[in-house]
């Protein structure tokens, strides 16, 4: 074999070896890149999944996710999407795969409330002018203001519940009156003199007492025995009588 032929064979073997090395390196690099890509899922892909889900629900989609952001890879079949707000404004995305993760995203849509037509209005009472705490309300002090019927449980629509009552606090003009704004007509008022009645077997003991708090009919009331100074608990029977137990009623 001539020297030239040996040289040609050597060069060919060297080129072949380099090609194999380059080919192996390329395959390894490709596998690494492929594995790197498969290990994440982009914000763009997740956004698309959410938009498709909302479309199936018949809802408008306006989701803002950074599309270039990468999340640990999750098979789309393992991604659960839920509406946690009840109005499609807060969407929860949950990956239940090998690399579990979850987050909540806003769906910025404007949902207009349906208009309620033919709202019925009622008359409610308010003060014509400013009045101070403790003022007695007269009929001439009142004005009528119309509001929705749904306010009936809050504001007063019966004038008889207001006229002659005292204010518990200062009130401004045109401020609708509530029952909590008015002082109650107590059956027994604090510091009133009352008779304490205590029935024992066939004996009825009556003593003078001083009411320690306000009370309405059969409300519990503290009474101070004027003679002994002892404070006892009874029940308001009428404007002047306090009984010591309900069995006497």
QUIRA-V519559 format. One record per residue. N is the residue number from 1. RES is the residue in one small letter. OMEGA is omega in whole degrees, -180 to 180 (NA if undefined). D_FIRST is the distance of its C-alpha to the first C-alpha in Angstrom with 1 decimal. Layout:
# QUIRA-V519559
n res omega d_first
N RES OMEGA D_FIRST
N RES OMEGA D_FIRST
This chain:
# QUIRA-V519559
n res omega d_first
1 x -176 0.0
2 x 180 3.7
3 x -179 6.6
4 x -180 8.3
5 x 178 6.5
6 x -179 6.9
7 x 179 10.3
8 x 180 11.2
9 x -179 10.8
10 x -179 12.7
11 x 180 15.3
12 x -180 15.9
13 x 180 16.5
14 x 179 18.8
15 x -179 20.7
16 x 179 21.1
17 x 180 22.5
18 x 179 24.9
19 x 179 26.1
20 x 180 26.9
21 x -180 28.8
22 x -179 30.7
23 x 179 31.5
24 x 179 32.9
25 x 180 34.9
26 x -180 36.4
27 x 180 37.5
28 x 180 39.1
29 x 179 40.8
30 x -180 42.1
31 x 180 43.5
32 x -180 45.2
33 x -180 46.8
34 x 180 47.8
35 x 179 49.4
36 x 180 51.2
37 x -177 52.6
38 x -176 53.7
39 x 180 55.5
40 x 172 58.2
41 x -172 60.6
42 x 175 61.9
43 x 179 65.5
44 x -179 65.0
45 x 180 64.1
46 x 178 67.1
47 x 179 69.4
48 x 179 68.4
49 x -180 69.1
50 x -178 72.6
51 x 178 73.4
52 x -180 72.5
53 x 179 74.6
54 x 179 77.6
55 x 178 77.3
56 x 179 77.6
57 x -178 80.7
58 x -177 82.2
59 x 176 82.2
60 x -179 81.3
61 x 174 78.2
62 x -174 78.0
63 x -179 75.7
64 x 177 74.2
65 x 178 71.0
66 x -171 68.4
67 x -178 65.7
68 x -178 62.8
69 x -178 64.0
70 x 176 61.8
71 x 175 63.2
72 x -174 61.5
73 x 177 60.0
74 x 177 62.5
75 x -180 62.1
76 x 178 64.7
77 x -180 66.2
78 x 178 66.9
79 x 180 68.7
80 x -179 72.5
81 x -178 74.7
82 x 173 78.5
83 x -176 81.5
84 x -179 83.3
85 x -178 86.0
86 x 179 87.4
87 x 177 87.3
88 x 179 83.5
89 x 176 83.6
90 x -176 81.8
91 x 178 78.6
92 x 178 76.9
93 x -172 73.2
94 x 175 72.0
95 x -179 68.5
96 x -179 68.8
97 x -178 65.0
98 x 177 62.9
99 x -173 63.5
100 x 175 67.3
101 x 179 69.0
102 x 174 72.0
103 x -180 73.8
104 x -179 76.8
105 x 179 76.7
106 x 171 79.6
107 x -171 80.0
108 x 177 82.1
109 x 178 84.2
110 x 178 87.9
111 x -180 90.0
112 x 178 93.5
113 x 179 96.2
114 x -179 98.1
115 x 177 101.5
116 x -176 104.5
117 x 176 107.2
118 x 177 110.9
119 x 179 111.1
120 x -178 114.6
121 x 177 116.3
122 x 178 119.1
123 x 175 121.7
124 x -174 121.2
125 x 177 123.4
126 x 179 122.7
127 x 178 124.8
128 x -179 126.2
129 x 177 126.2
130 x 175 124.9
131 x -178 126.7
132 x 176 126.7
133 x 179 126.3
134 x 180 129.5
135 x 176 130.8
136 x -176 132.7
137 x 177 131.3
138 x -177 133.8
139 x -179 133.3
140 x -180 133.6
141 x -170 130.5
142 x 170 128.2
143 x -180 126.1
144 x 176 124.1
145 x -179 120.4
146 x 177 118.4
147 x 179 115.2
148 x -180 113.1
149 x -178 114.6
150 x -180 111.7
151 x -174 113.5
152 x -178 116.6
153 x -177 115.6
154 x -175 115.2
155 x -173 118.0
156 x 179 121.7
157 x 180 123.0
158 x -176 126.5
159 x -177 128.9
160 x 179 131.2
161 x -174 128.5
162 x -174 128.6
163 x 179 132.1
164 x -179 134.0
165 x 178 130.9
166 x 178 129.8
167 x 177 126.4
168 x 180 124.2
169 x 176 122.4
170 x 178 122.6
171 x 179 121.5
172 x 178 120.7
173 x 179 122.0
174 x 176 120.3
175 x -177 118.6
176 x -176 118.7
177 x 173 120.8
178 x 178 119.4
179 x 180 121.4
180 x 178 119.8
181 x -173 121.4
182 x 176 124.9
183 x -180 126.8
184 x 172 127.8
185 x -177 131.4
186 x 175 131.5
187 x 174 134.1
188 x -180 134.5
189 x 178 133.5
190 x 180 132.5
191 x 176 135.5
192 x 174 137.9
193 x -178 140.7
194 x 175 140.4
195 x 178 142.1
196 x -178 140.0
197 x 180 140.9
198 x 179 140.2
199 x 178 141.5
200 x -177 141.9
201 x -178 143.3
202 x -178 146.8
203 x 176 146.9
204 x -180 145.6
205 x 178 144.9
206 x 179 144.9
207 x 179 143.9
208 x -180 143.3
209 x 179 139.7
210 x -179 137.6
211 x -179 134.5
212 x 178 131.3
213 x 176 129.2
214 x 179 129.5
215 x 171 129.5
216 x -173 130.0
217 x 179 131.6
218 x 170 130.6
219 x 175 128.0
220 x -177 127.6
221 x 175 129.6
222 x -178 130.2
223 x 177 133.9
224 x 177 135.6
225 x -175 138.8
226 x -175 141.3
227 x -174 143.5
228 x -177 140.8
229 x -178 138.0
230 x 178 135.6
231 x -179 132.8
232 x -179 132.4
233 x 178 130.4
234 x -179 132.1
235 x -177 131.9
236 x 180 133.6
237 x 173 136.1
238 x -174 138.0
239 x -174 138.8
240 x -173 140.9
241 x 174 139.8
242 x 178 136.9
243 x -172 136.6
244 x 173 134.8
245 x -174 133.0
246 x 179 132.2
247 x 180 134.3
248 x -177 137.3
249 x NA 136.3
